[in-house]
Amino acid sequence: MIAPLASSAAKSSKSGFFVPRHVAIIMDGNGRWASARHLPRLAGHKKGADAVKKTVRAAAEMGIEVLTLYAFSSENWRRPASEVADLMGLLRLCLQQEMQNLKEKGICLKVIGDYTRLDQDLVSLLNKAIEITADNTRLTLVFALNYGAQDELVHVTRLIAKQACKGLLDPDNIDVSTIESFLYTRDLPPLDLVIRTSGEKRLSNFLLWQAAYAELLFIDTLWPDFDSETLKTAVEEYARRERRYGGL
């Protein structure tokens, strides 16, 4: 298999260090943050939503092109129904409050995953936010909602199989680029950096294909404590790494 070409990094005129084009974050630690303060888990999720706002603003200021956030995984449905309802309510509130701000700040919203499974009013809110921010170019903010990388690859496999059965695709010609053309992220630049907070060191079914050549960074900071300085430190660590893509 031929390794993908390195994605070009944009240079920040303010900081002087190179920033990745596409950063993805596994936002972990809301519950532990709340537990350490003897607060309900919802308090941790609310504080985590504040961290999202800070991180989006910082990413735009740093010149990052795409920020993908693991907002709700396909496995998160296994959580107590009350917590799922709290998470959806918080997402609904944030969209209502921030939709116009995203438009005015030049941020384009996209969603990956089967978000149509969410409540219909929430789906409508997401579709509206996607529509009114579609022409923005300062930063692309991607929410992974009801997303699982294995589900994505199953989805891709089915689409390719259907194309092949119709005679529209020769199985012998299927290659890396074919698969990538069917991924949820097909219109996004290659993934450069994956950050996971809270000290856990696994990808948890997040962007498994896309992370093949991404840099991985696991930090102890709990997500509610993540801010612009944390992101800056992570990007500086990325800039120090040498990416060889299997070469010398």
LUMNUVO-962905 format. One line per 8 residues: number of its first residue (from 1); their letters; for each residue x, y, z of N, C-alpha, C, O. Coordinates in nm, 3 decimals. Example, Ala and Ser with C-alpha at 12.3 -4.5 7.8 and 13.67 -1.06 7.14 Angstrom:
2
1> AS> 1.319 -0.569 0.780 1.230 -0.450 0.780 1.320 -0.330 0.780 1.424 -0.332 0.846  1.285 -0.225 0.708 1.367 -0.106 0.714 1.290 0.003 0.787 1.341 0.114 0.804
This chain:
248
1> MIAPLASS> 0.084 -0.119 0.000 0.000 0.000 0.000 0.087 0.124 0.000 0.187 0.132 0.072  0.050 0.220 -0.080 0.126 0.344 -0.087 0.081 0.436 0.024 -0.039 0.460 0.040  0.175 0.488 0.100 0.142 0.579 0.210 0.091 0.710 0.154 0.139 0.755 0.050  -0.005 0.773 0.220 -0.055 0.903 0.174 0.051 1.010 0.186 0.141 1.002 0.270  0.040 1.108 0.102 0.134 1.219 0.109 0.109 1.298 0.236 -0.005 1.307 0.283  0.215 1.354 0.291 0.201 1.436 0.411 0.113 1.556 0.380 0.127 1.619 0.275  0.024 1.587 0.470 -0.059 1.705 0.452 0.024 1.828 0.488 0.104 1.825 0.581  0.004 1.935 0.413 0.081 2.056 0.439 0.031 2.124 0.563 -0.090 2.135 0.584
9> AAKSSKSG> 0.122 2.170 0.647 0.083 2.240 0.769 0.084 2.390 0.743 0.168 2.441 0.669  -0.010 2.459 0.803 -0.015 2.604 0.790 0.070 2.666 0.900 0.071 2.617 1.013  0.140 2.771 0.868 0.224 2.836 0.968 0.150 2.950 1.034 0.095 3.038 0.967  0.148 2.948 1.165 0.081 3.055 1.240 0.167 3.180 1.239 0.282 3.177 1.281  0.111 3.289 1.191 0.186 3.414 1.184 0.208 3.474 1.323 0.302 3.550 1.344  0.121 3.438 1.419 0.132 3.493 1.553 0.235 3.418 1.637 0.319 3.479 1.703  0.227 3.285 1.633 0.312 3.206 1.722 0.444 3.165 1.658 0.543 3.142 1.728  0.446 3.157 1.525 0.569 3.119 1.457 0.590 2.970 1.444 0.684 2.928 1.376
17> FFVPRHVA> 0.507 2.885 1.506 0.524 2.741 1.491 0.419 2.688 1.394 0.316 2.751 1.370  0.448 2.570 1.340 0.359 2.511 1.241 0.241 2.443 1.309 0.257 2.372 1.408  0.123 2.466 1.255 0.003 2.405 1.311 -0.050 2.300 1.213 -0.036 2.315 1.092  -0.109 2.195 1.265 -0.170 2.094 1.178 -0.294 2.150 1.110 -0.361 2.237 1.164  -0.323 2.099 0.993 -0.444 2.142 0.924 -0.568 2.084 0.990 -0.670 2.152 1.004  -0.560 1.958 1.030 -0.678 1.887 1.080 -0.646 1.823 1.216 -0.562 1.735 1.226  -0.715 1.870 1.319 -0.698 1.818 1.455 -0.829 1.753 1.499 -0.936 1.809 1.478  -0.819 1.637 1.560 -0.936 1.570 1.616 -0.914 1.547 1.765 -0.802 1.519 1.808
25> IIMDGNGR> -1.019 1.560 1.843 -1.006 1.548 1.988 -1.111 1.450 2.043 -1.230 1.461 2.014  -1.062 1.355 2.122 -1.151 1.268 2.200 -1.167 1.337 2.335 -1.075 1.337 2.416  -1.282 1.393 2.357 -1.306 1.477 2.475 -1.348 1.388 2.591 -1.465 1.351 2.603  -1.254 1.355 2.676 -1.278 1.257 2.782 -1.252 1.319 2.919 -1.159 1.399 2.935  -1.333 1.281 3.018 -1.305 1.323 3.155 -1.410 1.409 3.220 -1.391 1.453 3.333  -1.524 1.433 3.151 -1.628 1.517 3.212 -1.679 1.458 3.343 -1.695 1.529 3.443  -1.704 1.328 3.342 -1.757 1.262 3.461 -1.660 1.265 3.577 -1.698 1.290 3.691  -1.534 1.238 3.547 -1.432 1.238 3.652 -1.409 1.379 3.708 -1.384 1.396 3.828
33> WASARHLP> -1.419 1.478 3.622 -1.406 1.617 3.667 -1.516 1.649 3.768 -1.491 1.710 3.872  -1.639 1.607 3.735 -1.751 1.634 3.824 -1.740 1.554 3.953 -1.766 1.606 4.062  -1.701 1.427 3.941 -1.690 1.341 4.059 -1.587 1.394 4.158 -1.608 1.390 4.279  -1.476 1.445 4.106 -1.371 1.498 4.193 -1.419 1.620 4.272 -1.361 1.654 4.375  -1.525 1.684 4.224 -1.578 1.803 4.291 -1.712 1.774 4.359 -1.781 1.865 4.405  -1.747 1.645 4.364 -1.873 1.602 4.428 -1.993 1.669 4.363 -2.087 1.711 4.431  -1.988 1.677 4.230 -2.095 1.737 4.153 -2.162 1.630 4.066 -2.100 1.527 4.040  -2.284 1.652 4.021 -2.348 1.557 3.929 -2.275 1.556 3.796 -2.210 1.654 3.759
41> RLAGHKKG> -2.286 1.445 3.723 -2.217 1.433 3.596 -2.256 1.542 3.497 -2.175 1.586 3.415  -2.381 1.587 3.506 -2.425 1.693 3.415 -2.341 1.819 3.431 -2.316 1.890 3.334  -2.296 1.848 3.553 -2.211 1.964 3.575 -2.081 1.951 3.497 -2.030 2.049 3.444  -2.028 1.829 3.491 -1.907 1.805 3.414 -1.931 1.825 3.265 -1.847 1.880 3.194  -2.048 1.779 3.217 -2.080 1.796 3.075 -2.098 1.944 3.040 -2.057 1.988 2.932  -2.160 2.019 3.131 -2.177 2.164 3.106 -2.042 2.234 3.101 -2.019 2.320 3.016  -1.954 2.197 3.193 -1.819 2.255 3.192 -1.744 2.212 3.066 -1.665 2.288 3.011  -1.770 2.090 3.022 -1.709 2.042 2.898 -1.756 2.120 2.777 -1.679 2.144 2.684
49> ADAVKKTV> -1.884 2.162 2.779 -1.936 2.244 2.669 -1.865 2.379 2.665 -1.840 2.432 2.557  -1.833 2.433 2.781 -1.756 2.558 2.786 -1.617 2.538 2.725 -1.565 2.626 2.657  -1.559 2.420 2.752 -1.427 2.390 2.696 -1.433 2.379 2.544 -1.338 2.416 2.475  -1.544 2.329 2.492 -1.562 2.322 2.346 -1.556 2.462 2.287 -1.487 2.485 2.188  -1.628 2.556 2.347 -1.631 2.694 2.296 -1.491 2.755 2.297 -1.451 2.821 2.201  -1.418 2.735 2.406 -1.283 2.789 2.417 -1.191 2.728 2.311 -1.109 2.797 2.251  -1.205 2.598 2.290 -1.117 2.528 2.197 -1.146 2.566 2.053 -1.054 2.582 1.973  -1.273 2.580 2.020 -1.310 2.622 1.885 -1.253 2.761 1.856 -1.195 2.784 1.750
57> RAAAEMGI> -1.269 2.851 1.951 -1.216 2.986 1.933 -1.064 2.984 1.918 -1.009 3.054 1.833  -0.995 2.905 2.000 -0.850 2.897 1.994 -0.803 2.835 1.863 -0.705 2.882 1.805  -0.872 2.732 1.817 -0.833 2.667 1.692 -0.844 2.763 1.575 -0.757 2.766 1.488  -0.951 2.842 1.573 -0.968 2.940 1.466 -0.857 3.045 1.470 -0.803 3.083 1.366  -0.824 3.090 1.589 -0.720 3.193 1.603 -0.582 3.140 1.564 -0.498 3.215 1.515  -0.559 3.010 1.587 -0.429 2.951 1.556 -0.412 2.918 1.408 -0.300 2.892 1.364  -0.520 2.917 1.332 -0.511 2.886 1.190 -0.533 2.740 1.156 -0.505 2.698 1.044  -0.583 2.662 1.252 -0.620 2.523 1.222 -0.739 2.526 1.126 -0.832 2.604 1.145
65> EVLTLYAF> -0.736 2.442 1.025 -0.842 2.443 0.924 -0.965 2.363 0.967 -1.078 2.406 0.947  -0.940 2.246 1.028 -1.050 2.156 1.064 -1.030 2.108 1.208 -0.921 2.064 1.245  -1.136 2.116 1.287 -1.136 2.064 1.423 -1.251 1.965 1.434 -1.368 2.003 1.423  -1.218 1.839 1.456 -1.319 1.734 1.468 -1.329 1.690 1.614 -1.229 1.651 1.675  -1.450 1.695 1.669 -1.472 1.663 1.809 -1.561 1.541 1.822 -1.668 1.532 1.760  -1.516 1.445 1.904 -1.592 1.323 1.929 -1.699 1.356 2.032 -1.676 1.344 2.152  -1.816 1.398 1.984 -1.919 1.451 2.072 -2.010 1.343 2.131 -2.049 1.352 2.247  -2.042 1.240 2.051 -2.130 1.133 2.100 -2.104 1.010 2.013 -2.132 1.011 1.893
73> SSENWRRP> -2.053 0.906 2.074 -2.018 0.785 1.998 -2.139 0.693 1.985 -2.237 0.707 2.057  -2.130 0.600 1.892 -2.237 0.502 1.876 -2.249 0.413 1.998 -2.354 0.351 2.019  -2.143 0.405 2.079 -2.147 0.325 2.202 -2.206 0.402 2.320 -2.243 0.342 2.421  -2.213 0.534 2.308 -2.265 0.614 2.419 -2.413 0.591 2.448 -2.463 0.631 2.553  -2.483 0.528 2.355 -2.623 0.494 2.381 -2.635 0.396 2.499 -2.743 0.383 2.557  -2.526 0.329 2.534 -2.530 0.233 2.645 -2.531 0.303 2.780 -2.553 0.237 2.883  -2.508 0.431 2.783 -2.512 0.504 2.910 -2.656 0.513 2.961 -2.750 0.492 2.884  -2.674 0.544 3.089 -2.810 0.558 3.141 -2.892 0.655 3.058 -2.841 0.757 3.012
81> ASEVADLM> -3.020 0.622 3.040 -3.106 0.705 2.955 -3.110 0.850 3.003 -3.120 0.942 2.923  -3.103 0.869 3.134 -3.107 1.005 3.188 -2.985 1.085 3.145 -2.996 1.205 3.116  -2.868 1.021 3.141 -2.747 1.092 3.100 -2.750 1.122 2.951 -2.709 1.230 2.908  -2.798 1.027 2.871 -2.811 1.051 2.727 -2.904 1.169 2.703 -2.876 1.255 2.620  -3.015 1.173 2.777 -3.110 1.285 2.763 -3.044 1.417 2.802 -3.067 1.520 2.737  -2.962 1.414 2.907 -2.891 1.536 2.949 -2.795 1.582 2.840 -2.786 1.702 2.811  -2.723 1.489 2.781 -2.627 1.522 2.676 -2.697 1.582 2.554 -2.651 1.680 2.496  -2.809 1.522 2.516 -2.884 1.573 2.401 -2.944 1.710 2.431 -2.947 1.797 2.345
89> GLLRLCLQ> -2.991 1.727 2.553 -3.044 1.857 2.591 -2.937 1.965 2.589 -2.963 2.078 2.549  -2.818 1.928 2.631 -2.707 2.024 2.632 -2.666 2.058 2.489 -2.637 2.173 2.459  -2.663 1.958 2.401 -2.630 1.982 2.261 -2.736 2.074 2.198 -2.703 2.166 2.124  -2.861 2.047 2.229 -2.971 2.129 2.176 -2.956 2.275 2.220 -2.971 2.367 2.140  -2.928 2.294 2.349 -2.912 2.429 2.402 -2.794 2.501 2.338 -2.803 2.619 2.302  -2.683 2.431 2.324 -2.563 2.492 2.265 -2.586 2.533 2.121 -2.541 2.639 2.078  -2.656 2.449 2.046 -2.686 2.484 1.907 -2.774 2.608 1.900 -2.751 2.697 1.819  -2.874 2.612 1.985 -2.964 2.728 1.985 -2.890 2.857 2.020 -2.917 2.963 1.963
97> QEMQNLKE> -2.797 2.847 2.113 -2.725 2.966 2.160 -2.611 3.007 2.067 -2.581 3.125 2.054  -2.548 2.909 2.002 -2.424 2.937 1.929 -2.437 2.938 1.778 -2.342 2.976 1.709  -2.550 2.899 1.724 -2.564 2.887 1.579 -2.531 3.017 1.507 -2.453 3.018 1.412  -2.590 3.125 1.553 -2.566 3.254 1.489 -2.422 3.298 1.508 -2.363 3.360 1.419  -2.365 3.267 1.623 -2.226 3.303 1.651 -2.131 3.230 1.557 -2.034 3.288 1.508  -2.160 3.102 1.531 -2.077 3.026 1.437 -2.079 3.093 1.299 -1.976 3.106 1.233  -2.198 3.134 1.258 -2.211 3.198 1.127 -2.131 3.327 1.122 -2.059 3.353 1.026  -2.143 3.409 1.227 -2.076 3.539 1.228 -1.925 3.526 1.242 -1.851 3.612 1.192
105> KGICLKVI> -1.877 3.422 1.308 -1.734 3.402 1.329 -1.666 3.329 1.214 -1.546 3.302 1.219  -1.741 3.295 1.109 -1.681 3.231 0.992 -1.655 3.083 1.009 -1.569 3.027 0.941  -1.729 3.017 1.099 -1.706 2.875 1.128 -1.811 2.791 1.058 -1.931 2.815 1.072  -1.766 2.694 0.983 -1.853 2.604 0.909 -1.875 2.477 0.991 -1.778 2.413 1.033  -2.000 2.440 1.013 -2.032 2.320 1.091 -2.062 2.203 1.000 -2.139 2.215 0.905  -2.001 2.090 1.029 -2.030 1.964 0.961 -2.053 1.857 1.067 -2.010 1.872 1.181  -2.120 1.750 1.029 -2.145 1.638 1.119 -2.108 1.509 1.049 -2.142 1.489 0.933  -2.037 1.421 1.120 -2.011 1.287 1.071 -2.078 1.187 1.165 -2.090 1.212 1.285
113> GDYTRLDQ> -2.123 1.075 1.109 -2.197 0.978 1.187 -2.344 0.983 1.149 -2.389 1.074 1.080  -2.419 0.884 1.195 -2.562 0.876 1.164 -2.641 0.958 1.264 -2.704 0.903 1.354  -2.637 1.090 1.248 -2.703 1.177 1.345 -2.854 1.180 1.325 -2.925 1.239 1.406  -2.905 1.117 1.219 -3.050 1.114 1.197 -3.121 1.030 1.302 -3.244 1.034 1.312  -3.046 0.953 1.380 -3.107 0.875 1.488 -3.143 0.963 1.608 -3.219 0.920 1.695  -3.092 1.082 1.614 -3.122 1.172 1.725 -3.266 1.221 1.714 -3.332 1.200 1.613  -3.315 1.287 1.820 -3.451 1.341 1.816 -3.468 1.433 1.696 -3.375 1.505 1.657  -3.585 1.430 1.637 -3.608 1.502 1.512 -3.584 1.651 1.524 -3.532 1.713 1.431
121> DLVSLLNK> -3.621 1.711 1.638 -3.598 1.855 1.652 -3.449 1.886 1.657 -3.406 1.992 1.611  -3.371 1.794 1.713 -3.226 1.812 1.720 -3.164 1.796 1.582 -3.073 1.869 1.544  -3.215 1.699 1.506 -3.169 1.680 1.368 -3.197 1.806 1.287 -3.114 1.850 1.208  -3.315 1.863 1.307 -3.352 1.986 1.234 -3.259 2.102 1.271 -3.218 2.179 1.184  -3.227 2.113 1.400 -3.134 2.218 1.444 -2.997 2.200 1.380 -2.936 2.296 1.334  -2.949 2.076 1.378 -2.818 2.048 1.318 -2.820 2.081 1.169 -2.728 2.145 1.118  -2.924 2.039 1.101 -2.933 2.067 0.957 -2.937 2.217 0.930 -2.877 2.265 0.834  -3.007 2.291 1.015 -3.014 2.436 0.998 -2.877 2.499 1.019 -2.835 2.586 0.943
129> AIEITADN> -2.806 2.454 1.125 -2.673 2.508 1.153 -2.576 2.475 1.039 -2.494 2.559 1.001  -2.586 2.354 0.986 -2.501 2.314 0.873 -2.530 2.404 0.753 -2.438 2.448 0.684  -2.657 2.428 0.729 -2.697 2.507 0.613 -2.651 2.652 0.622 -2.596 2.706 0.525  -2.673 2.716 0.736 -2.644 2.860 0.744 -2.494 2.889 0.757 -2.452 3.003 0.739  -2.414 2.787 0.789 -2.269 2.808 0.801 -2.192 2.747 0.684 -2.068 2.748 0.684  -2.263 2.695 0.585 -2.199 2.618 0.478 -2.093 2.696 0.401 -1.996 2.638 0.353  -2.110 2.826 0.388 -2.017 2.906 0.307 -1.901 2.962 0.388 -1.814 3.030 0.333  -1.897 2.935 0.518 -1.789 2.987 0.603 -1.659 2.912 0.577 -1.660 2.792 0.548
137> TRLTLVFA> -1.547 2.982 0.589 -1.418 2.921 0.554 -1.309 2.940 0.660 -1.198 2.890 0.642  -1.338 3.010 0.767 -1.232 3.036 0.866 -1.189 2.908 0.936 -1.070 2.883 0.955  -1.286 2.827 0.976 -1.261 2.700 1.044 -1.377 2.608 1.015 -1.492 2.650 1.017  -1.347 2.481 0.989 -1.452 2.379 0.978 -1.458 2.303 1.109 -1.360 2.239 1.149  -1.572 2.310 1.177 -1.595 2.241 1.302 -1.678 2.117 1.272 -1.791 2.127 1.223  -1.623 2.001 1.303 -1.691 1.875 1.273 -1.731 1.808 1.404 -1.647 1.781 1.490  -1.860 1.783 1.419 -1.909 1.706 1.534 -1.927 1.561 1.490 -1.995 1.534 1.391  -1.866 1.469 1.562 -1.891 1.327 1.541 -2.005 1.288 1.633 -1.988 1.280 1.755
145> LNYGAQDE> -2.122 1.262 1.575 -2.243 1.235 1.653 -2.301 1.100 1.612 -2.321 1.073 1.494  -2.327 1.016 1.710 -2.365 0.877 1.684 -2.265 0.818 1.584 -2.302 0.753 1.486  -2.139 0.842 1.613 -2.030 0.800 1.523 -1.952 0.685 1.584 -1.925 0.683 1.704  -1.916 0.590 1.500 -1.824 0.483 1.535 -1.745 0.448 1.411 -1.803 0.429 1.304  -1.614 0.437 1.423 -1.530 0.412 1.306 -1.561 0.278 1.240 -1.559 0.267 1.118  -1.589 0.177 1.321 -1.622 0.046 1.263 -1.754 0.054 1.186 -1.766 -0.004 1.078  -1.852 0.126 1.241 -1.979 0.146 1.170 -1.954 0.220 1.038 -2.014 0.187 0.935  -1.866 0.319 1.041 -1.835 0.393 0.919 -1.777 0.301 0.812 -1.814 0.310 0.695
153> LVHVTRLI> -1.686 0.213 0.852 -1.623 0.123 0.755 -1.722 0.020 0.702 -1.714 -0.020 0.586  -1.815 -0.025 0.787 -1.921 -0.114 0.739 -2.008 -0.041 0.636 -2.042 -0.096 0.532  -2.041 0.084 0.668 -2.120 0.168 0.577 -2.049 0.183 0.442 -2.111 0.170 0.337  -1.921 0.210 0.446 -1.842 0.226 0.323 -1.839 0.095 0.244 -1.855 0.096 0.122  -1.819 -0.016 0.313 -1.813 -0.146 0.247 -1.944 -0.177 0.174 -1.942 -0.227 0.062  -2.055 -0.147 0.238 -2.185 -0.171 0.174 -2.204 -0.085 0.050 -2.254 -0.133 -0.052  -2.164 0.042 0.059 -2.176 0.130 -0.057 -2.091 0.081 -0.174 -2.136 0.080 -0.288  -1.969 0.041 -0.144 -1.880 -0.008 -0.249 -1.934 -0.137 -0.309 -1.929 -0.156 -0.431
161> AKQACKGL> -1.987 -0.226 -0.224 -2.043 -0.352 -0.273 -2.162 -0.326 -0.366 -2.175 -0.392 -0.469  -2.247 -0.230 -0.330 -2.361 -0.198 -0.414 -2.316 -0.142 -0.549 -2.373 -0.175 -0.653  -2.212 -0.059 -0.547 -2.158 -0.005 -0.672 -2.103 -0.117 -0.760 -2.122 -0.117 -0.882  -2.034 -0.212 -0.697 -1.977 -0.324 -0.771 -2.087 -0.413 -0.829 -2.077 -0.458 -0.943  -2.193 -0.438 -0.751 -2.303 -0.522 -0.798 -2.376 -0.459 -0.917 -2.428 -0.529 -1.003  -2.379 -0.327 -0.922 -2.443 -0.256 -1.033 -2.351 -0.245 -1.155 -2.392 -0.195 -1.260  -2.228 -0.292 -1.139 -2.133 -0.283 -1.249 -2.070 -0.147 -1.264 -2.007 -0.118 -1.366  -2.087 -0.062 -1.162 -2.031 0.074 -1.167 -1.889 0.081 -1.114 -1.822 0.183 -1.127
169> LDPDNIDV> -1.844 -0.029 -1.054 -1.712 -0.031 -0.993 -1.651 -0.169 -1.009 -1.712 -0.269 -0.972  -1.530 -0.174 -1.065 -1.458 -0.300 -1.082 -1.387 -0.335 -0.951 -1.302 -0.259 -0.907  -1.421 -0.448 -0.888 -1.357 -0.484 -0.761 -1.205 -0.485 -0.769 -1.139 -0.454 -0.669  -1.149 -0.518 -0.883 -1.003 -0.520 -0.896 -0.942 -0.381 -0.892 -0.821 -0.367 -0.873  -1.025 -0.280 -0.910 -0.973 -0.143 -0.910 -0.993 -0.071 -0.777 -0.959 0.046 -0.763  -1.048 -0.142 -0.678 -1.068 -0.081 -0.547 -0.934 -0.063 -0.478 -0.857 -0.158 -0.464  -0.905 0.059 -0.435 -0.780 0.088 -0.367 -0.806 0.185 -0.251 -0.921 0.211 -0.216  -0.700 0.236 -0.194 -0.714 0.327 -0.080 -0.798 0.449 -0.116 -0.885 0.490 -0.038
177> STIESFLY> -0.773 0.505 -0.232 -0.847 0.625 -0.271 -0.996 0.596 -0.291 -1.080 0.682 -0.267  -1.027 0.476 -0.336 -1.168 0.438 -0.351 -1.239 0.441 -0.218 -1.346 0.501 -0.204  -1.179 0.378 -0.119 -1.238 0.373 0.015 -1.251 0.514 0.072 -1.354 0.549 0.129  -1.147 0.594 0.057 -1.149 0.728 0.113 -1.257 0.816 0.049 -1.307 0.909 0.111  -1.291 0.786 -0.075 -1.393 0.865 -0.144 -1.533 0.839 -0.090 -1.626 0.914 -0.119  -1.549 0.732 -0.011 -1.678 0.700 0.048 -1.686 0.732 0.197 -1.793 0.720 0.257  -1.575 0.771 0.258 -1.574 0.799 0.402 -1.653 0.926 0.433 -1.673 1.011 0.347  -1.698 0.937 0.558 -1.767 1.059 0.601 -1.676 1.181 0.586 -1.724 1.292 0.567
185> TRDLPPLD> -1.546 1.158 0.595 -1.449 1.268 0.595 -1.391 1.295 0.456 -1.288 1.360 0.443  -1.457 1.247 0.353 -1.400 1.253 0.218 -1.371 1.396 0.171 -1.283 1.417 0.088  -1.443 1.493 0.223 -1.423 1.632 0.179 -1.330 1.710 0.271 -1.314 1.831 0.255  -1.269 1.642 0.368 -1.182 1.709 0.465 -1.036 1.677 0.437 -1.006 1.574 0.377  -0.943 1.764 0.480 -0.801 1.733 0.464 -0.762 1.615 0.552 -0.833 1.583 0.647  -0.650 1.549 0.520 -0.607 1.434 0.601 -0.592 1.471 0.748 -0.558 1.584 0.783  -0.619 1.373 0.832 -0.608 1.395 0.977 -0.461 1.400 1.018 -0.385 1.309 0.987  -0.423 1.507 1.088 -0.284 1.525 1.128 -0.259 1.485 1.273 -0.158 1.422 1.304
193> LVIRTSGE> -0.350 1.524 1.362 -0.325 1.508 1.505 -0.453 1.464 1.577 -0.559 1.525 1.559  -0.441 1.358 1.658 -0.550 1.315 1.744 -0.507 1.337 1.889 -0.403 1.288 1.932  -0.589 1.411 1.962 -0.563 1.437 2.104 -0.670 1.365 2.186 -0.789 1.374 2.155  -0.627 1.294 2.288 -0.723 1.238 2.384 -0.690 1.290 2.523 -0.576 1.284 2.568  -0.792 1.341 2.589 -0.774 1.395 2.723 -0.800 1.289 2.829 -0.847 1.180 2.798  -0.769 1.321 2.953 -0.799 1.243 3.074 -0.704 1.129 3.103 -0.725 1.054 3.198  -0.599 1.113 3.022 -0.499 1.012 3.052 -0.524 0.876 2.990 -0.436 0.789 2.995  -0.641 0.854 2.931 -0.668 0.726 2.864 -0.587 0.720 2.735 -0.565 0.821 2.669
201> KRLSNFLL> -0.544 0.599 2.700 -0.455 0.584 2.584 -0.513 0.483 2.485 -0.458 0.375 2.465  -0.623 0.520 2.425 -0.685 0.438 2.321 -0.770 0.529 2.232 -0.803 0.641 2.270  -0.804 0.479 2.112 -0.880 0.559 2.017 -1.031 0.540 2.032 -1.109 0.622 1.981  -1.073 0.435 2.100 -1.216 0.415 2.128 -1.304 0.427 2.002 -1.405 0.497 2.003  -1.263 0.359 1.898 -1.346 0.350 1.776 -1.367 0.487 1.710 -1.474 0.515 1.657  -1.263 0.569 1.713 -1.271 0.704 1.658 -1.175 0.720 1.541 -1.054 0.709 1.559  -1.228 0.747 1.422 -1.148 0.778 1.303 -1.033 0.678 1.282 -0.919 0.719 1.260  -1.063 0.550 1.289 -0.959 0.448 1.281 -0.887 0.450 1.147 -0.765 0.440 1.142
209> WQAAYAEL> -0.961 0.463 1.039 -0.897 0.470 0.906 -0.819 0.600 0.894 -0.703 0.600 0.852  -0.882 0.709 0.930 -0.821 0.841 0.911 -0.696 0.860 0.996 -0.608 0.937 0.960  -0.688 0.790 1.108 -0.575 0.806 1.201 -0.454 0.722 1.163 -0.356 0.718 1.238  -0.459 0.655 1.050 -0.351 0.564 1.012 -0.214 0.630 1.017 -0.117 0.567 1.060  -0.203 0.755 0.975 -0.076 0.827 0.975 -0.080 0.953 1.061 0.008 1.038 1.051  -0.181 0.965 1.143 -0.192 1.082 1.230 -0.099 1.068 1.350 -0.065 0.958 1.392  -0.059 1.181 1.404 0.014 1.182 1.530 -0.086 1.167 1.643 -0.194 1.227 1.640  -0.052 1.088 1.744 -0.140 1.064 1.858 -0.080 1.130 1.981 0.039 1.117 2.008
217> LFIDTLWP> -0.163 1.199 2.055 -0.117 1.267 2.176 -0.217 1.241 2.288 -0.334 1.280 2.279  -0.171 1.177 2.394 -0.256 1.147 2.509 -0.212 1.234 2.626 -0.096 1.229 2.668  -0.304 1.312 2.679 -0.269 1.405 2.786 -0.356 1.377 2.909 -0.466 1.323 2.897  -0.306 1.413 3.026 -0.376 1.386 3.151 -0.488 1.485 3.180 -0.575 1.457 3.262  -0.487 1.600 3.116 -0.588 1.703 3.141 -0.728 1.649 3.119 -0.755 1.589 3.015  -0.817 1.670 3.214 -0.957 1.635 3.194 -1.022 1.736 3.100 -0.987 1.854 3.102  -1.115 1.689 3.017 -1.168 1.777 2.913 -1.221 1.910 2.965 -1.195 2.012 2.901  -1.294 1.916 3.075 -1.344 2.047 3.120 -1.234 2.149 3.149 -1.259 2.269 3.150
225> DFDSETLK> -1.110 2.101 3.173 -0.999 2.192 3.201 -0.919 2.227 3.075 -0.822 2.302 3.082  -0.959 2.172 2.961 -0.890 2.198 2.834 -0.920 2.341 2.791 -1.035 2.384 2.794  -0.815 2.414 2.749 -0.834 2.552 2.705 -0.735 2.586 2.595 -0.669 2.498 2.540  -0.725 2.714 2.564 -0.638 2.757 2.454 -0.492 2.722 2.479 -0.420 2.685 2.386  -0.448 2.733 2.604 -0.309 2.701 2.635 -0.282 2.552 2.620 -0.174 2.512 2.575  -0.379 2.469 2.657 -0.363 2.325 2.640 -0.352 2.290 2.492 -0.269 2.209 2.452  -0.436 2.353 2.411 -0.431 2.328 2.267 -0.298 2.375 2.209 -0.238 2.307 2.127  -0.253 2.491 2.252 -0.126 2.545 2.204 -0.010 2.450 2.239 0.077 2.425 2.155
233> TAVEEYAR> -0.011 2.397 2.360 0.094 2.304 2.402 0.090 2.177 2.315 0.194 2.126 2.276  -0.031 2.128 2.287 -0.046 2.009 2.204 0.006 2.032 2.063 0.073 1.947 2.006  -0.025 2.148 2.008 0.019 2.180 1.872 0.170 2.199 1.866 0.234 2.162 1.768  0.227 2.256 1.971 0.373 2.270 1.977 0.440 2.134 1.981 0.545 2.114 1.919  0.380 2.039 2.053 0.433 1.903 2.056 0.425 1.840 1.917 0.518 1.774 1.874  0.314 1.861 1.849 0.299 1.812 1.711 0.408 1.869 1.621 0.466 1.797 1.540  0.436 1.999 1.635 0.534 2.065 1.550 0.675 2.010 1.570 0.758 2.016 1.480  0.701 1.954 1.689 0.834 1.898 1.716 0.852 1.758 1.658 0.964 1.710 1.647
241> RERRYGGL> 0.745 1.694 1.622 0.755 1.557 1.573 0.791 1.553 1.425 0.754 1.642 1.348  0.865 1.450 1.388 0.904 1.431 1.248 0.815 1.323 1.189 0.813 1.209 1.236  0.743 1.360 1.086 0.649 1.267 1.023 0.710 1.212 0.896 0.736 1.287 0.801  0.734 1.080 0.894 0.805 1.019 0.781 0.716 0.930 0.695 0.757 0.891 0.586  0.598 0.898 0.740 0.503 0.818 0.662 0.566 0.688 0.609 0.543 0.650 0.495  0.644 0.622 0.692 0.705 0.496 0.653 0.839 0.510 0.583 0.907 0.411 0.559  0.878 0.634 0.551 1.005 0.656 0.485 1.116 0.681 0.584 1.099 0.664 0.705  1.231 0.722 0.533 1.347 0.748 0.620 1.354 0.896 0.656 1.445 0.938 0.728
